[in-house]
Amino acid sequence: MERSTIIVAGGSGRRMGGPIPKQFMLVKGKPLLCWTIEAFHAFDTAMPIIVVLPEAQIPIWKALCIGHGFLVEHDVVSGGEERFHSTCNGLAVVKGDGIVAVHDGVRPLVSKELIARCFAAAEEHGAAIPVVPITSSVRLVEGDSSRAIDRTGMRAVQTPQCFRVTLLRAAFEAPYDPAFTDEATLVERQGRRIHLVDGEETNIKVTTPIDLQVAEVILSATDRSGRSFTGPSQTV
């Protein structure tokens, strides 16, 4: 079944404490977004990859690709006001009716094994997302008070979230709702069951300076830094 990936990279550098968008910050000498794209290219070198960026950041990304000699082939489209609109813009250029993955641009540590599990589960069940157990104690805050919540049945959601293309397109026909948090939420509201896949503790979302340091340590401990993921051309 045909596969494609949408990488949504619309973050700012606010929580990083600097003016540089976090997806462009350097990890082991190249932008974090490069590592994320390479992870999916390593999984399937023929798979179309669509990167969604704020329109104002696209020229910056083009310059970074040239400056770092980044040649992995990918398409770039302009994002929207919210993640809902950005994913929708990316979905608009997906071809065919196979399986599409939607992934956070700042999750560069996703493994080929996890990508494979998510695609396979979506082929079988229609919609699949990776989750990991919550290990910290959890409290629900209600006004000035709070109460402990049993974490046993709770899971933290990761990406890539994978869906049959026809299913995701149908979900995005619904009007935008501020309560939308991810693609699975939207699909679930259409009455579809979301299949859960075992995620990975290392598949972190880089949002703080500490996360950036962790990503660098993990990438240094793997062989990904020594691989070549360059493709024949760059469609940006």
C-alpha positions in Angstrom: 0.0 0.0 0.0 1.3 3.5 -0.9 2.7 5.5 2.0 3.4 9.1 2.5 4.4 11.4 5.4 3.4 14.9 6.5 5.9 16.5 8.9 4.4 19.5 10.7 7.0 22.0 11.7 5.3 25.2 12.9 7.0 25.8 16.2 8.6 28.9 17.4 11.7 29.4 19.7 9.7 30.8 22.6 10.2 27.9 25.1 13.8 27.6 23.9 14.4 31.1 25.1 15.6 32.4 21.7 14.5 33.9 18.4 15.3 30.8 16.3 12.4 28.4 15.6 13.2 25.1 17.4 13.0 23.0 14.2 15.9 25.0 12.9 18.2 24.7 15.9 21.4 22.7 15.4 21.8 19.2 16.7 25.2 17.7 16.0 25.9 20.4 13.4 22.7 20.4 11.4 19.1 21.6 11.9 16.8 19.4 14.0 14.3 19.2 11.2 16.9 17.5 9.0 17.2 14.7 11.5 13.4 14.2 11.5 13.2 14.1 7.7 16.1 11.7 7.5 14.4 9.3 9.9 11.5 8.8 7.5 13.7 8.8 4.5 15.8 6.0 6.1 12.6 4.0 6.6 11.5 4.3 3.0 13.7 6.2 0.5 10.9 6.2 -2.1 8.2 7.6 0.2 7.0 11.1 -0.5 7.7 13.5 2.4 5.8 16.7 2.8 7.1 19.4 5.2 4.7 22.0 6.5 6.2 25.3 7.6 5.0 28.8 8.3 5.2 30.7 5.1 7.7 33.2 6.5 10.0 30.4 7.4 10.2 28.7 4.0 12.9 30.9 2.6 14.9 30.4 5.8 14.5 26.6 5.4 15.6 26.8 1.8 18.8 28.7 2.8 19.5 26.2 5.6 19.2 23.2 3.2 21.7 24.8 0.8 24.0 25.8 3.6 24.1 22.4 5.2 24.1 20.5 1.9 20.8 18.8 2.8 19.6 17.0 -0.3 16.9 14.6 1.0 14.0 15.1 -1.5 10.9 16.6 0.1 8.0 19.0 -0.7 7.4 22.1 1.3 4.0 23.7 1.8 2.8 26.7 3.8 1.1 26.1 7.1 -1.9 27.7 8.6 -3.0 29.5 11.8 -3.3 26.3 13.8 -2.0 22.7 13.6 -5.4 21.7 12.1 -4.9 24.1 9.2 -1.3 23.1 8.7 -2.0 19.4 8.6 -4.9 20.1 6.2 -2.6 22.0 3.9 -0.2 19.1 3.9 -2.9 16.6 3.3 -4.1 18.5 0.3 -0.9 17.6 -1.6 -0.8 13.9 -0.6 -1.4 11.7 -3.6 -3.3 8.4 -3.7 -5.4 6.7 -1.1 -2.9 4.7 0.8 -1.6 5.4 4.3 -0.3 8.8 5.5 1.7 9.5 8.6 1.6 12.9 10.4 4.6 13.6 12.5 5.9 16.4 14.7 8.9 18.1 13.1 10.6 18.3 16.4 10.6 14.6 17.1 13.9 13.7 15.5 14.6 10.4 17.4 11.7 8.3 16.0 13.1 4.9 15.0 12.5 3.0 11.8 10.9 0.2 13.9 8.3 2.6 15.4 7.5 4.1 12.0 7.0 0.5 10.6 4.7 -0.4 13.5 2.5 2.6 13.1 2.2 2.2 9.3 1.4 -1.6 9.7 -1.2 -0.9 12.3 -2.9 1.7 10.2 -3.0 -0.6 7.3 -4.8 -3.2 9.4 -7.0 -0.9 11.6 -7.3 2.3 9.6 -5.9 4.6 12.4 -3.0 4.0 14.7 -1.0 6.2 17.1 2.0 5.5 19.3 1.6 5.9 23.1 3.8 5.4 26.2 2.8 4.8 29.8 2.8 7.8 32.1 5.3 7.2 34.9 5.0 10.3 36.9 2.2 10.9 39.5 -0.7 12.9 38.0 -3.0 15.4 39.6 -6.1 17.1 38.1 -6.3 20.8 39.0 -9.8 22.2 39.5 -9.7 25.9 40.4 -7.8 26.3 43.7 -7.8 22.6 44.5 -6.4 19.4 43.0 -6.8 15.7 43.3 -4.7 12.7 42.4 -5.5 10.7 39.3 -4.9 7.0 38.8 -2.3 6.9 36.1 -2.6 3.2 35.4 -4.8 3.5 32.4 -3.3 6.8 31.1 -1.0 7.0 28.2 1.1 9.9 26.7 0.5 10.3 22.9 3.3 10.5 20.4 3.7 10.7 16.7 3.8 9.5 13.9 0.0 9.2 13.8 -0.9 7.1 10.8 -4.2 6.9 9.0 -5.8 5.7 5.8 -5.8 8.7 3.6 -9.5 8.5 2.8 -10.3 8.4 6.5 -8.1 11.4 7.4 -9.5 13.4 4.5 -13.1 12.7 5.6 -12.2 13.8 9.2 -10.8 17.1 7.9 -14.1 18.0 6.2 -15.3 18.8 9.7 -15.1 22.5 10.7 -12.2 23.6 12.9 -12.7 23.2 16.6 -10.3 24.8 19.1 -10.5 21.6 21.1 -8.6 19.8 18.3 -5.3 18.7 19.8 -4.1 16.1 17.2 -5.2 14.2 14.1 -6.4 11.2 16.2 -8.8 13.5 18.1 -10.4 14.6 14.8 -10.6 11.1 13.4 -12.1 9.8 16.7 -14.8 12.4 16.5 -15.9 10.8 13.3 -16.7 7.6 15.3 -13.6 5.7 14.3 -11.6 3.7 16.8 -7.9 4.6 17.2 -5.6 1.7 17.5 -2.8 2.1 20.1 0.8 1.1 19.3 3.7 0.9 21.7 5.7 4.1 21.4 9.3 4.7 22.5 10.5 6.6 25.5 13.3 8.1 23.4 10.8 9.5 20.8 10.8 12.8 22.6 9.3 16.1 21.4 12.1 18.7 21.6 10.6 21.9 23.2 13.2 23.0 25.8 17.0 23.5 25.9 17.2 20.3 28.0 15.3 18.3 25.3 17.8 19.6 22.8 20.7 18.3 24.9 19.0 14.9 25.4 18.5 14.6 21.6 22.1 15.3 20.9 23.2 12.7 23.5 20.9 10.0 22.0 21.9 10.8 18.4 25.6 10.6 19.4 24.9 7.1 20.9 23.4 5.7 17.7 24.7 5.1 14.2 22.3 7.5 12.5 24.9 10.3 12.5 27.1 8.1 10.3 24.5 7.3 7.7 24.1 9.1 4.5 20.4 10.0 3.7 21.0 12.3 0.7 18.6 11.9 -2.2 18.8 12.9 -5.8 17.1 16.3 -5.6 15.3 18.7 -3.3 11.8 20.0 -4.0 11.7 23.1 -1.9 
